[in-house]
Amino acid sequence: MDINRIICAYFSPTGGTKRVAMALQNGFLQGLPHYKPQVLTYNYLTPERRAKAPVFSAHDLLVLASPVYYGRMPWAFAQWPELQGNGARAIVVSVYGNRAIEDGTRETAAFLQAHGFKVGGYIEAIAEHSLERRLASGRPDANDKAQLTSKAQEILKLLCKLQEQHEEWAEYDFDFNTPYKAAGRAAIIPHPLDTAKCDSCQRCIKMCPCGIIDPETFTVKDEDREQCMNCTACMKVCLSGIRGYTSEEEQALRSKMTMIYEANQKPKSIAMVLAS
């Protein structure tokens, strides 16, 4: 089995998942003395970027990093016809805010398998929670990044061994039979708080992973509310700083997130499992 190209792809609304992906990429770029595959990055956050998915072959390894929302895979890219694996190998990288992965990893694995990828394992990493900054604050930190870089080196060693010994890539035996937990939906979503200060830069529209922000009102229409993941990408890129929640919405959100924080303060560790 020859893998000549590794694609580190990331879906990162607020930057945490990107930092995880870049730490892995750093390990891949270091290569091994006798094995240095081409390493590429691919940001698939927006519908426009997803429409330009790379063309994959059986000589590629896709390392797909995405955050977990409500214990599930981000539904923003559930419909992605342009993504075709054509027998490429893949590793799922699930990133969560120190609460729980739940069904995120196996759902992403099932998604990739349905799109023609051979999924050989997964990494579960931690990044600062986008709605509760006290959860996993500052992560991935220097220690996390060093671990991720080391795990990328382990993957390279596996690929090199498979190539030298003429062995095939083993697919991980995920549980695809147990039903997923019910999909959560955001009760509160960001919106403009002071339209008079909006300069109509449209950055929120361009960076919305779901492509659902109305270009006239810069809000999410009622019929599209269920699609919003409350990922806060629009808040992060707003140059005027006017996107967010009302004081009442903020209070309700803080009450919920404080309970989640208090139940999940113990730092969780990075995990990697490979079939081969």
C-alpha distance (Angstrom), angle and dihedral (degrees) to the residues before:
residue distance angle dihedral
M1 . . .
D2 3.79 . .
I3 3.81 121.1 .
N4 3.79 109.4 -172.4
R5 3.80 100.0 167.2
I6 3.81 135.1 40.4
I7 3.81 119.1 -163.6
C8 3.80 115.5 -161.2
A9 3.80 103.6 -159.9
Y10 3.78 124.7 -176.3
F11 3.81 139.8 -172.6
S12 3.79 103.2 -161.1
P13 3.82 119.6 161.5
T14 3.81 95.3 174.7
G15 3.81 103.5 19.7
G16 3.81 104.5 -101.2
T17 3.79 96.5 103.5
K18 3.79 90.6 45.5
R19 3.81 90.1 56.4
V20 3.80 89.5 52.4
A21 3.81 90.9 49.3
M22 3.81 92.6 47.6
A23 3.81 91.5 52.0
L24 3.79 89.0 53.8
Q25 3.79 90.7 45.5
N26 3.79 89.6 53.7
G27 3.79 89.9 58.3
F28 3.79 92.2 48.2
L29 3.81 92.1 48.2
Q30 3.80 90.9 54.7
G31 3.78 87.6 62.3
L32 3.79 124.8 -178.5
P33 3.82 127.2 -80.2
H34 3.81 92.4 -99.1
Y35 3.80 101.3 21.5
K36 3.79 124.6 58.4
P37 3.82 112.1 154.3
Q38 3.78 121.2 -171.6
V39 3.82 110.4 -89.7
L40 3.81 122.2 -153.7
T41 3.80 134.5 174.8
Y42 3.78 126.8 -140.9
N43 3.81 126.3 -170.4
Y44 3.80 108.0 -155.4
L45 3.82 99.1 173.9
T46 3.80 101.0 120.9
P47 3.82 132.7 48.0
E48 3.81 89.3 -114.1
R49 3.80 92.1 55.2
R50 3.79 92.7 45.2
A51 3.80 90.1 52.9
K52 3.82 87.1 62.6
A53 3.80 97.2 55.4
P54 3.82 115.9 163.5
V55 3.79 118.7 -102.5
F56 3.80 106.3 -108.9
S57 3.79 132.0 -156.0
A58 3.80 137.2 -178.5
H59 3.82 88.0 -90.7
D60 3.82 92.7 64.6
L61 3.80 133.4 87.8
L62 3.80 116.5 -154.0
V63 3.80 115.4 -157.4
L64 3.79 101.4 -166.6
A65 3.80 115.7 -164.9
S66 3.79 120.7 -170.7
P67 3.80 137.7 152.6
V68 3.78 123.9 -110.5
Y69 3.81 117.3 -119.9
Y70 3.81 119.8 -165.1
G71 3.82 88.0 -18.2
R72 3.79 92.8 -57.2
M73 3.79 140.7 96.5
P74 3.83 113.5 -88.2
W75 3.79 104.5 -87.9
A76 3.80 90.2 -151.2
F77 3.80 90.2 87.8
A78 3.81 99.6 32.9
Q79 3.81 88.3 107.6
W80 3.81 103.8 52.8
P81 3.81 111.0 140.1
E82 3.82 93.1 166.9
L83 3.82 91.3 66.4
Q84 3.81 108.1 90.6
G85 3.79 121.0 164.1
N86 3.80 99.5 -165.9
G87 3.80 89.2 -161.9
A88 3.81 96.5 -44.7
R89 3.78 117.5 153.5
A90 3.80 119.6 -115.7
I91 3.78 143.9 -169.1
V92 3.81 121.4 -160.6
V93 3.80 116.8 -134.6
S94 3.81 111.0 -166.1
V95 3.80 116.7 -169.9
Y96 3.79 121.6 -163.7
G97 3.79 138.9 173.0
N98 3.82 97.3 -113.9
R99 3.82 93.9 -84.1
A100 3.82 109.2 94.0
I101 3.81 142.9 -51.0
E102 3.81 94.4 -147.9
D103 3.84 106.2 160.5
G104 3.80 98.3 -14.3
T105 3.80 98.0 101.5
R106 3.78 100.0 44.1
E107 3.80 92.6 42.7
T108 3.81 90.7 53.6
A109 3.81 89.6 46.8
A110 3.81 90.8 52.1
F111 3.79 89.5 48.5
L112 3.81 92.2 52.6
Q113 3.78 92.9 44.9
A114 3.81 90.1 52.4
H115 3.81 88.1 53.3
G116 3.79 94.5 55.1
F117 3.82 103.2 -91.4
K118 3.80 127.1 132.1
V119 3.79 104.1 -135.1
G120 3.79 111.8 -151.9
G121 3.78 101.6 178.7
Y122 3.75 146.8 -48.3
I123 3.78 147.8 -105.5
E124 3.80 122.2 -146.5
A125 3.80 113.3 -159.8
I126 3.78 136.7 172.7
A127 3.80 130.4 -123.3
E128 3.78 132.8 171.3
H129 3.81 110.6 -74.3
S130 3.81 110.7 -106.0
L131 3.83 94.0 -142.0
E132 3.81 99.7 34.8
R133 3.80 111.2 38.0
R134 3.80 92.3 -172.2
L135 3.80 88.9 66.4
A136 3.81 108.8 87.9
S137 3.80 88.9 -13.8
G138 3.80 111.8 -161.7
R139 3.79 95.1 6.5
P140 2.90 135.5 176.0
D141 3.80 82.2 51.3
A142 3.80 127.8 178.9
N143 3.80 92.2 -80.4
D144 3.81 91.9 49.9
K145 3.78 91.7 49.5
A146 3.80 91.6 49.8
Q147 3.82 90.0 51.0
L148 3.80 92.0 48.7
T149 3.79 91.7 48.9
S150 3.81 88.7 50.8
K151 3.81 91.5 49.6
A152 3.80 90.3 52.3
Q153 3.79 87.4 54.5
E154 3.82 89.2 51.7
I155 3.79 89.3 53.6
L156 3.81 90.4 50.4
K157 3.80 90.3 51.4
L158 3.79 89.7 51.6
L159 3.81 92.1 50.1
C160 3.79 90.7 47.8
K161 3.82 91.7 49.9
L162 3.80 92.7 48.9
Q163 3.79 90.0 50.2
E164 3.81 95.2 47.6
Q165 3.80 94.1 45.5
H166 3.82 94.5 41.1
E167 3.78 91.5 -122.8
E168 3.79 127.9 151.3
W169 3.79 128.5 -115.4
A170 3.81 109.4 -99.7
E171 3.79 118.6 -136.8
Y172 3.78 116.4 -132.3
D173 3.80 115.6 -116.8
F174 3.80 101.1 -122.1
D175 3.79 120.6 -178.1
F176 3.79 102.1 -109.3
N177 3.81 94.9 162.0
T178 3.80 103.6 67.6
P179 3.83 110.2 87.3
Y180 3.80 116.1 -111.1
K181 3.78 119.9 -112.2
A182 3.80 114.5 -95.1
A183 3.79 111.5 -78.1
G184 3.79 111.6 -104.0
R185 3.76 121.4 -136.1
A186 3.79 129.7 -155.1
A187 3.81 111.8 -107.0
I188 3.80 90.4 -169.2
I189 3.80 123.1 40.2
P190 3.83 133.0 -179.1
H191 3.79 120.9 -96.0
P192 3.84 138.5 161.5
L193 3.81 111.0 -70.6
D194 3.81 97.6 -171.8
T195 3.79 113.0 24.6
A196 3.81 91.3 -177.3
K197 3.80 89.2 68.4
C198 3.82 94.7 47.9
D199 3.81 110.5 111.4
S200 3.83 93.2 -165.3
C201 3.81 92.6 -121.1
Q202 3.83 88.7 149.7
R203 3.79 93.0 -143.3
C204 3.80 89.3 132.3
I205 3.81 90.1 55.2
K206 3.79 93.7 47.5
M207 3.81 94.2 48.1
C208 3.81 100.0 43.1
P209 3.84 106.1 117.9
C210 3.80 90.8 -150.8
G211 3.81 96.5 43.3
I212 3.81 91.7 -132.9
I213 3.83 105.2 124.6
D214 3.80 109.9 115.2
P215 3.84 111.4 -121.2
E216 3.80 92.7 -143.5
T217 3.80 102.2 46.0
F218 3.84 100.1 20.0
T219 3.80 87.9 -134.5
V220 3.79 132.5 109.3
K221 3.79 110.3 -102.9
D222 3.80 117.5 -121.3
E223 3.80 91.9 -112.1
D224 3.83 90.2 55.9
R225 3.82 98.9 44.5
E226 3.80 94.1 101.0
Q227 3.80 89.8 59.1
C228 3.82 93.0 58.7
M229 3.82 112.1 101.0
N230 3.81 93.6 -168.4
C231 3.80 86.2 -124.2
T232 3.85 88.9 152.5
A233 3.81 94.2 -137.6
C234 3.81 88.6 133.0
M235 3.81 91.2 53.9
K236 3.79 92.6 49.2
V237 3.82 95.0 53.0
C238 3.83 97.5 41.1
L239 3.81 105.0 115.9
S240 3.81 92.1 -165.1
G241 3.79 92.8 51.5
I242 3.78 92.6 -134.1
R243 3.81 101.1 123.4
G244 3.76 117.2 96.3
Y245 3.79 142.2 78.8
T246 3.79 135.0 -49.0
S247 3.80 116.3 -105.7
E248 3.81 89.9 -101.5
E249 3.81 91.9 49.6
E250 3.79 91.0 45.9
Q251 3.79 91.2 51.6
A252 3.81 92.3 50.8
L253 3.80 91.6 47.2
R254 3.81 93.0 47.1
S255 3.79 91.1 50.7
K256 3.80 91.3 54.3
M257 3.80 95.3 42.3
T258 3.81 92.6 48.0
M259 3.80 89.5 59.2
I260 3.82 90.2 49.4
Y261 3.81 90.6 47.8
E262 3.80 93.7 50.2
A263 3.81 91.0 51.2
N264 3.82 95.8 47.4
Q265 3.80 108.3 38.8
K266 3.82 96.3 119.6
P267 3.84 106.7 96.7
K268 3.78 114.1 -114.2
S269 3.80 124.3 -144.1
I270 3.78 134.4 -122.2
A271 3.80 113.8 -102.0
M272 3.81 132.7 -165.0
V273 3.80 127.9 -173.3
L274 3.81 123.6 -179.8
A275 3.79 127.1 -175.8
S276 3.81 96.4 -143.7
